């Protein structure tokens, strides 16, 4: 085959350009270009290739991401709803207020009916019940017939209890501290150690025999006002050694600490006494208190007083 | 060597150059195709899902849906006024029924202007290409991004019918004032369904997607009417309506619905949810916020 050489004159160029092979090549290229413009076969071929490989490509992009987010959201919602329903069921089945509150998680509150709350409320000692809602208030709200339900939730380490009407208006609410929480159970709250370690009892600690002797001289009504459930103290293994009276009044209630000598060491059992009744015992224990003094502040000092 | 031979040789060299450049461009495009196709996103099916924007649903703590905010209403193509279909096609892509996802002549022209006329950027996106944009996360303007959109557009054309594509498109157009899709736009601006739009109303709406804020008929009625004239002119040029029809529509009054947000009875709750989300932004799929007393 002779080597290709550039034509040296126009005629040779024309002859070579219009040769059969050249013409066919030119027409073929032209046909390809025209058919592409007319029928867009390159676009069709690329499009079909992409359709075939579509399934193997990643599910990336906003549409897919939204779909995934929606799926995650739906699953999370289902889990939340299930948790909520479980919590509601447990709340309905709770046999005591302590059990109900114990079942409250940090992020989720629970709703119970007014009837159920009244039942649980009636089971807790009256002294403790008064620290939640006064029985008179409960009776008044019940009589108004607007009270429908109770919402409880944990907030800032405390438990909030909201009495609500049908329109979700708050009729009354209170918060419970950890110590009060424990008091709502049947077991008395217990602290390890001695009374002297608790600043609220400072200067108001008496030998147990003196305290109970003084209490024994008072009327049964006053005795119940001081210790509403003395049986719970008797149930604890050990001997009472000292009794302390708190310097704080909360909703007309005063905390009483009974230091017990138990096989596990010194423990303090806490109980709530009514202010007027505890005052009677205190007067017997410290007769000087019965003499009024204009220069001294009235005892006990109420929380918030300067 | 004669002059004519020199010219002929020059022409030959030019042809060789064109062929070489053409071959290089073709090879470059092929390489670009291989790169772009590597992580091209999957196209969903049906195509309507491409503009799927789920509404914000608010649930109560026990899993009941109590509010749905947003979300998009899909209107079937058969339920949309023919005048609007014509108007939007004349304005956005009058060769929609002919091309295969790309308007080659317009693309070449736009590319030429963008590359060689400094400071100018010409768009040539077809309706299919505009629809393909929704598949991507952002709207950054890069050549590789445009090329990938083009590939997705070609796939959409190969996979779905023109009717399906057009239906998906008209249901995702932003018309402004929070109205997405022709159904919502017809209700927002004229208080009627998409199928009841007249030529006057359809031509006004078809002009809005170019710049929904700038042509907002509630705030700038004059601009909106001027844009409507452009749309009507395009319809005349593309042979969709006669000049008389355009004149009649251009001079007819437009009866816009009185603008005003209906007061929702649950708006107080909505405000509480919104402010809660603002105070405590959350990047999780679900808010940790718990509707307290619902």
Interface residues (C-beta under 8 A of the other chain):
Chain A: X9 X10 X13 X37 X40 X43 X44 X46 X47 X48 X50 X51 X53 X54 X55 X57 X58 X59 X60 X61 X62 X63 X64 X65 X66 X67 X69 X70 X72 X73 X76 X77 X78 X80 X81 X84 X85 X88 X107 X108 X109 X111 X151 X153 X162 X164 X168
Chain B: X2 X4 X5 X8 X12 X33 X37 X39 X40 X41 X42 X43 X44 X49 X50 X51 X52 X53 X54 X59 X61 X62 X63 X99 X100 X101 X102 X104 X134 X135 X136 X137 X151 X152 X154 X155 X156 X157 X158 X159 X285 X286 X288 X290 X292 X293
